[in-house]
Amino acid sequence: MRTKCDKRRQAIVECAAGVFQEKGIENASMADIVARMGGSKATLYNYFPSKEALLNAVVCFSAERQREEAFAQLDAGGDLRQILEGFGRRHLHAMMEPCILAAIRLAQQDADRCDTGRQFWEQGPKQGWTEVGEFLRRCMDEGALRDSDAWVAAVHLKALLESEILGPRLFGVFSEVSEEQIDGAVRRGVDSFLRAYALCEHPVLAPALATG
């Protein structure tokens, strides 16, 4: 029975993701999702008591999928700059998804009134950037980066990658982000990161580095 419930919940999340993507977060309603997936509102509310709860589930689903794609960039050996730039592009593409942007806005808006912000951080960004920190720690152990606090290095990388694009996009300074903007932001962010942390100009990592 639990497996059947889990499958039903996942089906609802995937259906909602499509509706949110097509209609936009503000315009999409629970009724729209019921109409798309079939069944009743009672069934939907049995799994998700509110649109916000469903949105959080969609974000976790989207973030996990995007995280798998982004972190795949850290799994191969090669030039550290290329590895970080590949990861950075994947990361910024993920952050520009409407569901992710909407979840960030929602988490920030409600952070002082409820637990939404903390849950969002714990279930999404914190997990992902902890993994980045573990990768950077291995780079430090291999001598590609100077020895330092790996978590701090990870959040420095996060800030550098996001600084040119995420804030302005969240505030509506621009509604779309081009490949050229992402590529430029990633190159400059990774360059600044390596200037601060790299021990050599073009560190090359062994293929086994990311897997330990």
HELIX and SHEET records of a PDB file:
HELIX    1   1 ARG A    2  LYS A   23  1                                  22    
HELIX    2   2 MET A   30  MET A   37  1                                   8    
HELIX    3   3 LYS A   41  TYR A   47  1                                   7    
HELIX    4   4 LYS A   51  PHE A   71  1                                  21    
HELIX    5   5 ALA A   72  LEU A   74  5                                   3    
HELIX    6   6 LEU A   80  MET A   95  1                                  16    
HELIX    7   7 PRO A   98  ASP A  110  1                                  13    
HELIX    8   8 THR A  116  GLN A  123  1                                   8    
HELIX    9   9 PRO A  125  GLU A  142  1                                  18    
HELIX   10  10 ALA A  150  GLU A  162  1                                  13    
HELIX   11  11 LEU A  166  LEU A  170  1                                   5    
HELIX   12  12 GLU A  179  TYR A  197  1                                  19    
SHEET    1   A 2 GLY A  78  ASP A  79  0                                        
SHEET    2   A 2 VAL A 204  LEU A 205 -1                                        
END                                                                             
